[in-house]
Amino acid sequence: MRWRRQHKSGVAIDRGACSFRAAQLVSTPEGPGVAHWINVENLPKPPAKDVPAAAAASPAPMEALAMESGLEQFGTTRASLVAADVDYCLLQVPPAILSQEHNTLAQAIRWEVGRQLAWPVEEAELAAWALPAPMSSGSNAMAVAARRSGIVSCVETLDARRMECECVEPAAPALIRACRATAQCEHGEIWGVLDLGHVTNRLYLAIEAGVVYARNVRGGGQAWTQAIAAELRIDPALAEQYKRKYGIGTDPRGCRVLMGTMEPCNEAALPGVLLAVLKGALTDLVTDVERAFRFVMEQYPRRQPGALVLAGGGARMPGLPEWMARELGVRVAPAGARGVLAVDPSHLLARPANFSVMAGCIGLALAEMEP
C-alpha cells in the first residue's frame, strides 16, 4: 500500500436495529489506522402502560441515533453506508452479462431476482458479483437487493446533517473484508462470518475473499435476553447485563424455584444457568450454521470447512465461541483487529469485544484504503 500522508477514508456508517456505528480510517506506514470511531447503542426500554410491546421494541430511527452520534467529530462531509437489511440471491448468469456496467447488469438480472424476492423487485436497488468459482448447481453469481426506500431515508438523514453519501455497500463484502484475517483461511477453505444482531442473526460464507452464500439463521440478541428474563424472572435490563458479563458455561445448570420465587444464583453458577436457558435457541442456531456449511460443501466438494468468525453485539457474549467450536467442530473466534488495523494493543479497537461490533463499518472503510 502506498502511504499518503493525510489520506483518510470517509465516514463509514453501520446502522443496526438499535445501534449507530461509524468509523474513519487513516493511512499509516504500518497500514490502515483508526482516525476516529463511535458506537452509539440505544436498546429498547420496557414498554410503559398502554404501550404495545412491539412499539416499545421498535428500532430507534436513524435520525435519532445520528443526532446522538456526533458525526461532526469526524471532520469530513464524505460518508458511506453499510446496507444490512438486504436479500441475497444465487443466480446463473452468462459471463458476458457479468462483464457489463452496473446499470446494464442490474436490468439483466432484475427479472430473475424478482422471482426469489418476497417483495416487489420494482422497489429494489440491485447489484451482483461473480462467485470465486461456479457452484456444482450452476450458480455463478450472487445478487443483492435492497429496498430503495430504506436507502433513500438514510441518505436523506445524512443530507440533513450536510453529509454526502458516496457509497452504499451490502454487509456481506464489508464483513468478509474485516474478518478474513481472523479466519486465517488462505488455502481455499469455506469460512464464514456470523453476524449476531439484536433482532436477527445472519450468516455469510466465503471462499477466500469472495462471498458465496448468505442466509438468516435462527435467534437474535433480543430473543435471548427475553428468554433469560422470563426464565429467571428478572428485569430485561438485568438479563442483558447477565448475558454480556457472564455469558454461557460449558455445562448447563438449572435453577430451583422456592415458594413461587426464583432462588438467587451465585456468580459462579450463572454461566451454566444461562446455557441451560439458551441451549435450545443456541442449538437451533448451530443447526442452521451447520446446514449452510454442508450446502456450500456440496456445491464445492473439494473444499474443506474452515473457521467461523463472530461479529455483531452477540459476539461479546463470553463462552459463546468456545461452545460453538465444540458443537461445530471448526475454529470459532470473535472478529479481531490483528492483521486488519495498525493499532496499538492498548487501543480500544484492539479488543475483540469492540472490534467485532464495529466490523461492518471498518470493513466498509477498508475498501477505500485498498491500493
C-alpha positions as CSV (number, residue, x, y, z in Angstrom):
1,M,0.0,0.0,0.0
2,R,1.4,3.4,-0.9
3,W,1.2,5.7,2.1
4,R,-0.4,9.0,1.6
5,R,0.4,11.3,4.5
6,Q,-3.0,12.9,5.0
7,H,-5.2,10.2,3.4
8,K,-8.3,9.5,5.4
9,S,-11.4,7.5,4.4
10,G,-14.9,8.9,4.5
11,V,-17.1,8.1,7.5
12,A,-18.3,4.5,7.1
13,I,-21.7,4.1,8.9
14,D,-23.3,0.9,10.0
15,R,-26.8,1.3,11.4
16,G,-28.1,-1.7,13.4
17,A,-31.6,-2.3,14.8
18,C,-30.7,-0.3,18.0
19,S,-27.2,1.0,17.3
20,F,-25.4,3.5,15.2
21,R,-21.7,2.8,14.5
22,A,-19.2,4.8,12.4
23,A,-15.5,4.6,11.7
24,Q,-12.9,6.6,9.8
25,L,-9.6,5.1,8.9
26,V,-6.3,6.8,8.0
27,S,-3.2,5.6,6.1
28,T,-0.1,5.0,8.1
29,P,3.2,3.4,7.2
30,E,2.2,0.2,9.0
31,G,-1.2,0.0,7.3
32,P,-4.8,1.3,8.0
33,G,-5.0,3.1,11.3
34,V,-8.0,4.5,13.1
35,A,-8.7,8.2,12.8
36,H,-12.0,8.2,14.8
37,W,-14.9,5.8,15.7
38,I,-18.1,5.8,17.6
39,N,-20.6,3.2,18.8
40,V,-24.0,4.5,20.0
41,E,-26.3,1.8,21.4
42,N,-29.9,2.6,22.2
43,L,-31.6,-0.6,23.4
44,P,-35.4,-0.5,23.6
45,K,-36.8,0.3,27.0
46,P,-39.5,-1.9,28.7
47,P,-43.0,-0.9,27.5
48,A,-44.9,1.6,29.5
49,K,-48.5,1.1,30.4
50,D,-50.9,1.2,27.5
51,V,-48.0,1.0,25.0
52,P,-47.8,-2.2,22.9
53,A,-44.6,-4.2,23.5
54,A,-43.9,-4.3,19.7
55,A,-44.0,-0.5,19.5
56,A,-41.7,-0.1,22.5
57,A,-39.2,-2.6,21.0
58,S,-39.1,-1.0,17.5
59,P,-35.7,0.2,16.4
60,A,-34.7,3.7,17.1
61,P,-34.9,5.8,13.9
62,M,-31.6,6.6,12.2
63,E,-32.4,10.3,12.6
64,A,-32.4,10.0,16.4
65,L,-29.2,7.9,16.5
66,A,-27.4,10.1,14.1
67,M,-28.3,13.1,16.3
68,E,-26.7,11.4,19.3
69,S,-23.6,10.2,17.4
70,G,-21.7,13.4,17.0
71,L,-20.8,12.9,13.3
72,E,-19.2,16.4,13.2
73,Q,-16.3,14.9,15.2
74,F,-15.0,13.2,12.1
75,G,-14.2,16.5,10.3
76,T,-15.4,15.4,6.9
77,T,-18.7,15.5,4.9
78,R,-17.9,12.3,3.0
79,A,-19.9,9.2,4.1
80,S,-20.8,5.7,3.1
81,L,-23.4,3.2,4.4
82,V,-23.5,-0.5,5.2
83,A,-26.8,-1.9,3.9
84,A,-27.6,-4.8,6.3
85,D,-31.3,-5.3,5.6
86,V,-31.0,-6.8,2.2
87,D,-31.8,-10.0,0.3
88,Y,-29.1,-12.2,-1.3
89,C,-29.9,-14.5,-4.3
90,L,-27.8,-17.1,-6.1
91,L,-28.1,-16.8,-9.9
92,Q,-26.9,-18.4,-13.1
93,V,-25.7,-15.5,-15.2
94,P,-24.0,-15.7,-18.6
95,P,-20.4,-14.5,-18.2
96,A,-20.9,-11.9,-20.9
97,I,-23.6,-10.2,-18.8
98,L,-21.4,-10.2,-15.6
99,S,-18.9,-8.1,-17.5
100,Q,-21.4,-5.3,-18.3
101,E,-21.5,-2.0,-16.5
102,H,-23.7,-1.7,-13.4
103,N,-27.0,-0.4,-14.8
104,T,-27.0,-2.9,-17.7
105,L,-26.2,-5.8,-15.2
106,A,-28.9,-4.7,-12.8
107,Q,-31.5,-4.6,-15.6
108,A,-30.4,-8.0,-16.9
109,I,-30.8,-9.7,-13.5
110,R,-33.9,-7.9,-12.3
111,W,-36.4,-10.4,-13.5
112,E,-34.5,-13.4,-12.1
113,V,-34.0,-11.7,-8.7
114,G,-37.7,-10.8,-8.6
115,R,-38.6,-14.5,-8.7
116,Q,-36.8,-15.0,-5.5
117,L,-37.9,-12.0,-3.5
118,A,-40.9,-11.9,-1.2
119,W,-41.4,-8.2,-2.0
120,P,-41.7,-6.3,-5.3
121,V,-38.5,-6.1,-7.2
122,E,-39.6,-2.7,-8.6
123,E,-38.8,-1.3,-5.1
124,A,-35.2,-2.7,-5.2
125,E,-31.7,-1.4,-5.8
126,L,-29.7,-4.2,-7.2
127,A,-26.1,-5.3,-7.5
128,A,-24.3,-8.5,-8.3
129,W,-20.9,-10.1,-8.3
130,A,-19.4,-13.3,-9.7
131,L,-18.7,-16.2,-7.4
132,P,-15.0,-17.2,-7.0
133,A,-15.8,-20.4,-8.9
134,P,-19.2,-21.7,-10.2
135,M,-21.2,-24.0,-7.9
136,S,-21.9,-27.5,-8.9
137,S,-25.6,-26.5,-9.3
138,G,-24.5,-24.0,-11.9
139,S,-24.9,-20.8,-9.9
140,N,-22.0,-18.5,-10.7
141,A,-23.1,-15.1,-9.3
142,M,-24.7,-13.6,-6.2
143,A,-27.2,-10.7,-6.5
144,V,-28.2,-8.4,-3.7
145,A,-31.4,-6.5,-3.4
146,A,-32.0,-3.6,-1.0
147,R,-35.3,-1.7,-0.6
148,R,-34.9,1.7,-2.2
149,S,-37.0,3.4,0.4
150,G,-34.6,2.4,3.2
151,I,-31.6,3.7,1.4
152,V,-33.2,7.0,0.4
153,S,-34.3,7.5,4.1
154,C,-30.7,7.0,5.3
155,V,-29.2,9.2,2.6
156,E,-31.7,12.0,3.3
157,T,-30.8,11.8,7.0
158,L,-27.1,12.3,6.1
159,D,-28.1,15.1,3.7
160,A,-29.8,16.9,6.6
161,R,-26.6,16.7,8.5
162,R,-24.7,18.1,5.5
163,M,-23.0,14.7,4.8
164,E,-22.7,13.4,1.3
165,C,-23.3,9.7,0.8
166,E,-20.8,8.4,-1.7
167,C,-21.3,4.7,-1.5
168,V,-23.8,2.1,-0.2
169,E,-22.3,-1.4,0.2
170,P,-24.0,-4.7,1.3
171,A,-23.0,-6.0,4.7
172,A,-21.6,-9.2,3.2
173,P,-18.5,-7.9,1.4
174,A,-17.8,-5.4,4.2
175,L,-17.8,-8.1,6.9
176,I,-15.8,-10.5,4.9
177,R,-13.2,-7.8,4.3
178,A,-12.9,-7.0,8.0
179,C,-13.0,-10.6,9.3
180,R,-10.8,-12.5,6.8
181,A,-7.6,-12.0,8.8
182,T,-9.3,-13.5,11.9
183,A,-10.5,-16.6,9.9
184,Q,-6.9,-17.4,8.8
185,C,-8.2,-19.4,5.8
186,E,-5.8,-18.9,3.0
187,H,-6.0,-22.2,1.2
188,G,-9.4,-22.2,-0.3
189,E,-11.4,-23.3,2.8
190,I,-15.0,-22.5,3.2
191,W,-15.2,-20.0,6.1
192,G,-17.9,-17.8,7.4
193,V,-18.9,-14.7,9.4
194,L,-21.9,-15.0,11.7
195,D,-23.3,-11.5,12.4
196,L,-25.2,-11.7,15.7
197,G,-27.6,-8.8,15.8
198,H,-30.2,-7.5,18.2
199,V,-33.2,-8.7,16.2
200,T,-31.7,-11.2,13.6
201,N,-28.6,-13.3,13.0
202,R,-27.2,-13.6,9.5
203,L,-24.5,-15.9,8.2
204,Y,-22.2,-15.2,5.3
205,L,-20.0,-18.0,3.9
206,A,-17.0,-17.2,1.7
207,I,-14.1,-18.7,-0.2
208,E,-11.0,-16.6,0.2
209,A,-12.4,-13.0,-0.2
210,G,-15.5,-14.0,-2.2
211,V,-19.0,-14.3,-0.6
212,V,-20.7,-17.4,-1.9
213,Y,-23.7,-17.8,0.4
214,A,-25.8,-15.7,2.8
215,R,-28.8,-16.6,4.9
216,N,-30.7,-15.7,8.0
217,V,-30.3,-18.1,10.9
218,R,-32.5,-18.5,13.9
219,G,-32.1,-16.4,17.0
220,G,-31.2,-12.8,18.0
221,G,-29.9,-11.0,21.0
222,Q,-33.3,-9.6,21.9
223,A,-34.9,-13.0,21.9
224,W,-32.1,-14.4,24.1
225,T,-32.4,-11.6,26.6
226,Q,-36.2,-12.1,26.8
227,A,-35.7,-15.8,27.4
228,I,-33.3,-15.2,30.2
229,A,-35.6,-12.6,31.8
230,A,-38.6,-14.8,31.6
231,E,-36.8,-17.9,32.9
232,L,-35.0,-16.2,35.8
233,R,-37.9,-13.8,36.5
234,I,-35.7,-10.7,36.3
235,D,-35.9,-7.3,34.5
236,P,-34.8,-7.5,30.8
237,A,-32.1,-4.9,31.5
238,L,-30.6,-7.1,34.2
239,A,-30.9,-10.1,31.9
240,E,-28.9,-8.2,29.2
241,Q,-26.2,-7.5,31.8
242,Y,-26.0,-11.2,32.8
243,K,-25.7,-12.2,29.1
244,R,-22.9,-9.7,28.5
245,K,-21.0,-10.2,31.7
246,Y,-21.3,-13.9,32.5
247,G,-22.2,-15.5,29.1
248,I,-22.6,-19.2,28.9
249,G,-20.6,-22.0,30.5
250,T,-19.5,-25.5,29.4
251,D,-22.3,-27.4,31.2
252,P,-25.9,-26.4,31.7
253,R,-27.2,-25.9,35.2
254,G,-30.8,-25.5,36.4
255,C,-32.4,-23.1,38.9
256,R,-34.6,-24.1,41.7
257,V,-37.9,-22.4,42.4
258,L,-38.6,-21.8,46.1
259,M,-42.1,-20.8,47.2
260,G,-43.0,-19.3,43.9
261,T,-39.8,-17.2,43.5
262,M,-36.5,-17.9,41.9
263,E,-33.6,-18.8,44.1
264,P,-30.8,-16.3,43.6
265,C,-27.9,-17.7,41.6
266,N,-24.3,-17.1,42.6
267,E,-21.9,-15.7,40.0
268,A,-20.1,-19.0,39.6
269,A,-23.3,-20.8,38.6
270,L,-24.7,-18.1,36.3
271,P,-22.8,-19.2,33.1
272,G,-24.2,-22.7,33.4
273,V,-27.6,-21.4,34.2
274,L,-27.6,-19.2,31.1
275,L,-26.5,-22.1,29.0
276,A,-29.4,-24.1,30.3
277,V,-31.8,-21.3,29.5
278,L,-30.4,-20.7,26.0
279,K,-29.4,-24.2,25.0
280,G,-32.4,-24.8,22.8
281,A,-32.0,-21.5,21.0
282,L,-28.3,-21.9,20.6
283,T,-28.8,-25.5,19.3
284,D,-31.2,-24.1,16.6
285,L,-28.5,-21.5,15.7
286,V,-25.8,-24.1,15.4
287,T,-28.0,-26.4,13.3
288,D,-28.7,-23.6,10.8
289,V,-25.0,-22.8,10.6
290,E,-24.1,-26.5,10.0
291,R,-26.7,-26.9,7.3
292,A,-25.4,-23.8,5.5
293,F,-21.8,-25.1,5.6
294,R,-23.0,-28.5,4.3
295,F,-24.8,-26.9,1.5
296,V,-21.8,-25.0,0.3
297,M,-19.6,-28.0,0.8
298,E,-21.9,-30.0,-1.5
299,Q,-21.5,-27.2,-4.1
300,Y,-17.7,-27.2,-3.7
301,P,-17.0,-30.8,-2.9
302,R,-13.2,-30.4,-3.0
303,R,-13.1,-27.7,-0.4
304,Q,-13.0,-28.2,3.4
305,P,-14.7,-26.2,6.1
306,G,-12.5,-23.6,7.8
307,A,-13.2,-21.1,10.6
308,L,-16.3,-19.2,11.7
309,V,-15.8,-15.6,12.8
310,L,-18.4,-13.9,15.1
311,A,-19.3,-10.3,14.6
312,G,-22.1,-8.0,16.0
313,G,-23.2,-7.4,19.5
314,G,-23.8,-11.1,20.3
315,A,-20.1,-11.8,19.6
316,R,-19.4,-10.2,23.0
317,M,-21.1,-13.0,25.0
318,P,-18.4,-14.9,27.0
319,G,-18.2,-18.6,26.3
320,L,-20.1,-18.5,23.0
321,P,-17.1,-19.0,20.7
322,E,-15.9,-22.0,22.7
323,W,-19.3,-23.6,22.9
324,M,-20.0,-23.2,19.2
325,A,-16.5,-24.5,18.3
326,R,-17.2,-27.8,20.2
327,E,-20.6,-28.1,18.6
328,L,-19.5,-27.4,15.0
329,G,-16.0,-28.9,15.0
330,V,-14.4,-25.8,13.5
331,R,-12.4,-22.9,14.9
332,V,-14.7,-20.2,16.1
333,A,-13.4,-16.7,17.2
334,P,-14.8,-13.2,17.6
335,A,-13.5,-10.8,14.9
336,G,-10.3,-9.1,15.9
337,A,-8.1,-6.2,14.7
338,R,-4.9,-8.3,14.2
339,G,-3.9,-8.3,10.6
340,V,-6.5,-5.6,9.8
341,L,-5.7,-2.4,11.6
342,A,-2.4,-0.9,12.6
343,V,-3.4,-0.2,16.2
344,D,-1.5,-0.4,19.5
345,P,-2.6,-3.3,21.7
346,S,-3.9,-0.8,24.2
347,H,-6.2,0.8,21.7
348,L,-9.9,0.1,22.4
349,L,-10.4,-1.4,18.9
350,A,-7.7,-3.9,19.6
351,R,-10.2,-5.7,21.9
352,P,-12.3,-8.2,20.0
353,A,-15.3,-7.1,22.1
354,N,-15.1,-3.7,20.4
355,F,-13.8,-4.7,17.0
356,S,-16.5,-7.3,16.5
357,V,-19.3,-4.8,16.8
358,M,-17.5,-2.3,14.6
359,A,-16.5,-4.9,11.9
360,G,-19.2,-3.8,9.4
361,C,-18.2,-0.1,9.2
362,I,-14.5,-0.9,9.5
363,G,-14.8,-3.3,6.5
364,L,-16.6,-0.6,4.5
365,A,-13.9,1.9,5.3
366,L,-11.2,-0.6,4.4
367,A,-12.5,-0.7,0.8
368,E,-11.4,3.0,0.4
369,M,-7.9,2.2,1.8
370,E,-7.1,-0.5,-0.7
371,P,-4.4,0.4,-3.3
